[in-house]
């Protein structure tokens, strides 16, 4: 599998694009989150909207869903339907984001919602997607989810999306001998909505920390290079492929 970080920054980044990742499922593009900066990131990367058939939304903050209406609009101009994968309970929230601009008729005509129940795995081109519940662990009472993605050969990737309360999350419990990558939001400064570097190190066992790739990080990331270099954690780099 190849993974292309379209953006690696936090919600208010001035240097990086929003934290959205494009997974290549053996030729099938699968976009994980769709922030408002997507229009700029796609243009810079030379990726057309027509290629983005599948979009997974982890939660409804603007840096994760703010670009979805524009993506669907560009695709409907080419008469293309978009598959939108969301937690079933998030359907009304996602609809409330899209309906004012697109209207229910266009949504029904050009969107295929794949409503995931959080228990049943879903397959896309031979890759298995399992939701990892994080509701209330990023922002109190907010619906949200992470994911575990399993390749046809059995190797696995964890995607945290946004989470603060790691200690009550399921991520550590689903790490197996097949885990090869943990895409984890990491804030290098004190933060009330995201895991800090210290919290991530304290949560994950030492033997799996070298699988962690930090994302959703701060604009002043250079200030923490020495800390990162002394740790097992790596940084996701914007517009640089990650190979798993």
N, C-alpha and C positions, 0 to 999 in steps of 0.2 A: 504494500500500500504506500502511496505517496500522499502527503498532506501539505497544503499550501497555505501558510498564514497570510490571509488578506490584510489583517491588521492584528496588532498585539497590544494596543494601548488601552488605557482605562476609559471610562465614559467621558472624561473631560480632557482627553489628550489634545495637545496642540502640535505634537511632533509625529505621532503615530496614528494610524487609522484604528477604528474600533475593532475589538477583539472578535473577529470572525474567521473561520477556518474552512477551507475547501478540501474535502476528502476526495481522492480518486479511487473509486471502487472498481478497479480493473476496467477503466474507460467510462464508467458512470459517475458523473459529478454529483457530489452530495455536499451541499452548503450547510454548515453548522453555524447558525445565527446570522443575522442580516441587519447590521446597524446602519445608521443614517449616513455614515461616511463610505458606504459600499460603492456608491456611484464613482467616487474618486479613486478608490482602490482598484476597482475592476478596470477602469480606464487606464490607469498606470500599468497594470499587469497585462493589459491587452486581452482580457477575457470578456466575451460578449454575454449579454443577458440570455441569449438564446441557448447557451450551454448549461444553464442552471435549471435543470428540470426538477430537482429535489431540494427542498429547504427544510431544515429542522430548526425550530425555535425553542430555546431552553426556558425563556421567561420574557416578560413584556416590558422590560426597560428599553429606552429608545436606542441604546447602543447595541441592542440585540434584535430589535424588531423594527426600528425606525426606517429601514430601507426596504421593507417587504412590499409596501404598496407600490413603490417605484419599480421594483423588480417585476412584479406581476403586471404592471401597466406596460412596461416595455415588451414583455413577452406576449401580452394579449394583442398588441399591435401587429405581431407576427402570427397571430392566431394560435399561440402556443399555450397549453395548459400547464399550470405549476402545481406540483404535489407539495403540500405543506404538512409536515409531520409535527404534531404537537401532543402534549399531554391532554387527554380527553377533557379534563376539568378546565383547561385553558381556552377551550373553544370560544366561549362567549367573550372573553377578554380579547382574543385575537380578532374576532369579528368586529368588536367595537373600535379597534384600531383601523381596520380596513374599510368598513362600511361608509364612513363619511366621505371618503375620496372616490371609492370604486362603485359603491352602490351594491345592493344585495344581488341584483340580476347578474352583473358582471362577475361578482365573486362566485356565484353558483355556477356560472358558465365556464370560468377560466381557472378555478381553483378546485383541486381535489384534496380535501382534508383527510389525512391519515391520522385518526384519533387513537392514540396509544393509551392503554389502560395502566401502564406502569408495571404490569406483571407478565404480559405475554410478549416474548421476543418477536421482532419484525425483521424480515429479510429484504435486502435490496441488492440485487445482482450477486447473490451468494454471500453477502456480508450480513451479519446478524447484529441488530441494534437492540440493546436492553436499556431501559430507563433506570436511573439511580435516583430515588426520591430525595429532593433537597428543599421541599416546601418549608418556608419559615426559617431556613438556615442561612439564607442570604439577607433577606429583609423580613422582619416579623410579619407573619400571615401571608406572605407573598407566594403564589404558586411558582414553582421552579423545578427544574430537573437537570441532572447530569446524565451521562450515558456511558455504557460500555459497548465498544464495537469489536466484534470478533471477525477476523479474516477467515477465508475458507480453509487456511492451513491451521487454524486454531489459535493463532497468536492474537493478543487482545490489547486494546487501547482504552484508557479511561479518559473521559473529558469532564472536568469538574463544572464547567460554566462558572457562575459566580457563587461563591459560598464564603461565609464567615465562620460559622460554627462547625468546624471540621470534626470536633470530638464527637458530635452526634450524627455525623454523616455515615453513609454506607461504604465509602470508597475503600478504606483499609480492609474491610471484610471481604471485598470482591477481588482483591489482588491475588493472583494465582501464579503458578510457575510459568503460565503462558503470557503473563503481562509483559509487554515490551515498551510501553510508553504511557506516561501519566501527564496529560495536559492539565496543568493546575494553575488557577489564578493565584498570583503571588504579589502582595503589596510589600514594598521594602520600607514603607513608612507606616506608622500607626494608622489603622483604618477600621472603621466601624462596620463595614459591609463586605470586606474581603479578607482572606487569609493572609496573615503576615508571613514573612520568611521564617521567623522563629516558630510560629504555629505550625507551619508545614513540616519543618524539621522535627518538631516534637511529636507530630501525629504519625508520620509514616515510619515504619521500621527502617533501620539503617540499610538493610540488605536490598531494599527496593528504591532507595532515594536516588540512585543513579539513573532510574527510569524517568525521573521528574523533569519536565520541561516547563519552565515558568512562562506564563502568558498574562495578559491584562495588567501589565506592570506600569510603573510610574515614568513620567517624561524624563526625570533626572536619573535614569538608570545607570549612567556612567559613575555616579557617586558610589555605587554599590558593587562595582566590578571586582574589587579586591575581595569582598565578602563572598561573592558568587564563585570566584576562582578557587577559593579555599573549601568550597562545598561540593557535593556530588551533583548539585542541580545545574542544569543548562538553561539557556534562554532560547525561546522561540524568536526567530529573526524574521521580521516582516519581509514578505516576498522571497523567502528562501525555503526551498522544499525541505520537508522532513521525510526521510525514508524509514519505513518500518519493515 
